[in-house]
Amino acid sequence: MADGLDADVVGADDAADRRDEVLARVTDHAGRMARELARLQGGDYGTAEFETDAGTWTLKYEGGDVQYLRFEGGGREIYAVSTKEPPEPAALATALEDYDALVAAFNEHVRDAEAVLADLSVDPPEVASADAAVEDRERLLGRVRDCADAMARQLQRVEGGDYGTYSARANGTRWELKWEDGRASYVRVGGEGGIYLLSQYEPPAPRDLRAHAGDFGAFVEAFNAEMREISDEIDAVSL
């Protein structure tokens, strides 16, 4: 039974070296397909499947490099290229019998993408300018700002503090003016969660400005009426 112990064992070096040589060429070639696929799909990573008569190839790429190239056919799953471990020589040979068909399917995929875009023309209409709307908004808001600042100065004089708020109802809607150091911080319509007609952060949308600017005058009138009432009360005081 021990006669075979003296027999020479054939080394695997030649087979492994040849496998590694072939695998290096396949990896380089599949890497080129991966880079083209990444350009076509517009991302740094992804997968794509290609059907051939013998089976299905799956190419996964990341960062422009191939992660794996898998062949599924005849009930077998073979990773012709993988970042984990190389395939057995026989498995690699089986997969590579269909490699030319994979390349043909890949090329057809690229040509199909070219054909989809070949006759497409993009001629969008000219983009409308917002200049007129912005200029009108700034003009209206400038008048609101001047008037609100004037109200803020009067409130500071009457209340004697550095900041405060004033609210009144105009045409059935609550308006509020917040002021600080004699200047308006904001003018808000509709109470908490309402529309800021005037703000330190951003201007209102044109539609919001159109919806509420017309009632700003009624808010000012309510303010004036209250100031006159306060003045009359003070005038009625005698010492």
C-alpha positions in Angstrom: 0.0 0.0 0.0 3.0 2.3 0.5 4.5 1.8 -2.9 3.2 5.1 -4.1 4.9 7.1 -1.4 8.1 7.2 -3.5 6.3 8.5 -6.6 6.9 12.2 -7.6 4.1 14.7 -6.9 3.5 17.0 -9.8 3.9 20.6 -8.8 1.1 23.1 -9.4 3.4 26.0 -10.0 3.1 25.9 -13.8 -0.7 25.7 -13.7 -1.0 28.4 -11.1 1.4 30.7 -13.0 -0.5 30.2 -16.2 -3.8 30.8 -14.5 -2.4 34.0 -12.9 -1.1 35.2 -16.3 -4.5 34.6 -18.0 -6.3 36.1 -15.0 -4.2 39.3 -15.1 -5.1 39.8 -18.8 -8.8 39.2 -18.1 -8.8 41.5 -15.1 -7.2 44.3 -17.1 -9.6 43.8 -20.0 -12.7 43.6 -17.7 -11.4 46.7 -15.9 -11.5 48.6 -19.2 -15.2 47.5 -19.6 -15.8 48.6 -16.0 -14.5 52.1 -16.6 -16.5 52.5 -19.7 -19.6 51.2 -17.9 -19.0 53.7 -15.1 -18.8 56.6 -17.6 -21.9 55.4 -19.3 -24.0 54.9 -16.1 -22.6 58.1 -14.6 -21.7 56.7 -11.2 -18.7 55.5 -9.2 -20.1 52.1 -8.5 -22.8 49.8 -9.9 -23.5 46.5 -11.6 -24.7 45.4 -15.1 -25.8 42.1 -16.5 -25.1 40.8 -20.1 -26.9 37.9 -21.6 -25.2 35.5 -24.0 -26.3 32.2 -25.5 -24.4 30.3 -22.8 -25.5 32.2 -19.8 -25.4 35.5 -17.9 -22.4 37.7 -17.0 -22.5 40.1 -14.2 -19.9 42.9 -14.0 -19.6 44.9 -10.7 -17.4 47.9 -10.6 -16.5 50.5 -8.0 -14.2 53.6 -8.2 -13.4 52.7 -11.9 -12.1 49.2 -11.0 -13.8 45.9 -11.5 -14.9 44.3 -8.3 -16.0 41.0 -9.8 -16.9 39.4 -13.1 -19.3 36.5 -12.6 -20.5 33.9 -15.2 -23.6 31.9 -14.6 -24.4 29.2 -17.0 -25.0 25.4 -17.3 -25.9 25.3 -13.6 -22.5 26.7 -12.6 -21.5 30.0 -11.0 -17.9 31.1 -11.7 -16.2 34.2 -10.6 -13.8 34.8 -13.5 -12.5 38.0 -11.7 -12.9 38.6 -7.9 -11.2 40.7 -5.3 -11.3 37.7 -2.8 -9.7 34.7 -4.4 -8.8 33.5 -7.9 -10.8 30.9 -9.7 -9.6 27.3 -10.2 -7.9 26.9 -13.6 -10.7 24.6 -14.9 -13.4 27.0 -13.8 -11.6 30.0 -15.4 -11.2 28.1 -18.7 -14.9 27.2 -18.7 -15.9 30.8 -18.2 -13.5 32.2 -20.8 -15.0 29.9 -23.5 -17.9 32.5 -23.4 -15.8 35.6 -22.8 -15.9 36.7 -26.5 -19.7 36.6 -26.4 -19.6 38.8 -23.2 -17.5 41.4 -25.0 -19.8 41.3 -28.0 -22.8 41.8 -25.7 -21.0 44.7 -23.9 -20.2 46.4 -27.1 -23.8 46.0 -28.3 -24.9 47.6 -25.0 -22.7 50.6 -25.6 -23.8 50.9 -29.3 -27.5 50.8 -28.2 -26.8 53.7 -25.8 -25.1 55.7 -28.6 -28.1 55.1 -30.9 -30.6 56.3 -28.2 -28.9 59.7 -28.1 -27.6 60.0 -31.6 -30.6 61.8 -33.1 -31.6 63.7 -29.9 -31.4 67.4 -30.0 -31.7 69.8 -27.1 -33.0 73.2 -27.9 -34.8 74.5 -24.8 -36.6 77.9 -24.9 -34.9 80.9 -23.5 -35.1 81.3 -19.7 -37.2 84.2 -18.6 -35.5 86.9 -16.6 -36.7 87.6 -13.0 -35.4 91.2 -13.2 -38.8 92.9 -13.5 -40.3 90.9 -10.6 -37.4 91.5 -8.3 -37.3 95.2 -9.1 -41.0 95.6 -8.4 -40.7 93.6 -5.2 -37.8 95.7 -4.0 -39.7 98.9 -4.8 -42.7 97.8 -2.8 -40.7 96.4 0.1 -38.7 99.6 0.2 -41.9 101.6 0.8 -43.0 99.0 3.4 -39.6 99.2 5.1 -39.6 103.0 5.3 -43.1 103.1 6.8 -42.4 100.2 9.2 -39.2 101.9 10.4 -41.1 105.1 11.0 -43.6 103.1 13.1 -40.8 101.5 15.0 -39.3 104.9 15.9 -42.7 106.1 17.2 -43.1 103.0 19.2 -39.7 103.4 20.8 -40.6 107.0 21.7 -44.0 106.0 23.2 -42.9 102.8 25.0 -39.5 104.0 26.0 -37.7 100.7 25.5 -35.1 99.4 23.0 -37.4 96.7 21.5 -40.9 95.5 21.4 -43.9 94.4 19.3 -47.0 96.0 18.0 -50.0 94.1 16.7 -53.4 95.1 15.2 -56.1 93.6 13.1 -56.5 95.0 9.5 -59.3 93.8 7.3 -59.9 90.8 9.7 -56.2 89.6 9.7 -53.7 89.9 12.5 -50.6 92.0 11.7 -47.5 92.2 13.9 -44.6 94.6 13.8 -41.5 93.7 15.8 -39.0 96.5 16.3 -35.5 97.0 17.9 -33.5 100.2 18.4 -36.0 102.2 16.4 -36.0 99.9 13.3 -38.5 97.2 12.1 -37.2 93.7 12.6 -40.1 92.1 10.8 -43.7 92.6 9.7 -45.7 89.4 9.9 -49.2 88.8 8.5 -51.5 86.1 10.0 -50.0 85.5 13.4 -47.6 82.8 14.3 -46.7 80.7 11.3 -47.9 83.5 9.0 -46.3 85.3 6.1 -43.3 87.6 6.8 -44.0 90.6 4.6 -40.8 92.1 5.9 -37.9 90.1 7.4 -34.2 90.4 8.2 -33.6 87.0 6.4 -35.3 86.8 3.1 -38.0 88.7 1.1 -41.5 87.2 0.6 -42.5 85.3 -2.5 -44.0 87.6 -5.1 -47.4 85.9 -4.7 -47.4 86.5 -1.0 -46.4 90.1 -1.4 -49.3 90.6 -3.9 -51.7 88.9 -1.6 -50.9 91.1 1.5 -49.2 94.3 0.4 -52.5 95.9 -0.3 -53.7 95.6 3.3 -50.5 97.1 4.7 -52.1 100.5 4.5 -54.9 99.4 6.7 -52.4 98.1 9.3 -50.8 101.6 9.3 -54.1 103.2 9.7 -54.8 101.0 12.7 -51.5 102.1 14.1 -52.2 105.8 13.5 -55.6 105.5 15.2 -54.0 104.0 18.2 -51.3 106.6 18.4 -54.0 109.4 18.2 -56.0 107.6 21.0 -52.9 107.6 23.2 -52.2 111.2 22.4 -55.8 112.2 23.3 -55.6 110.3 26.6 -52.4 112.2 27.5 -54.0 115.5 26.5 -56.9 114.8 28.8 -54.6 114.6 31.8 -54.4 117.8 33.9 -52.1 118.6 36.7 
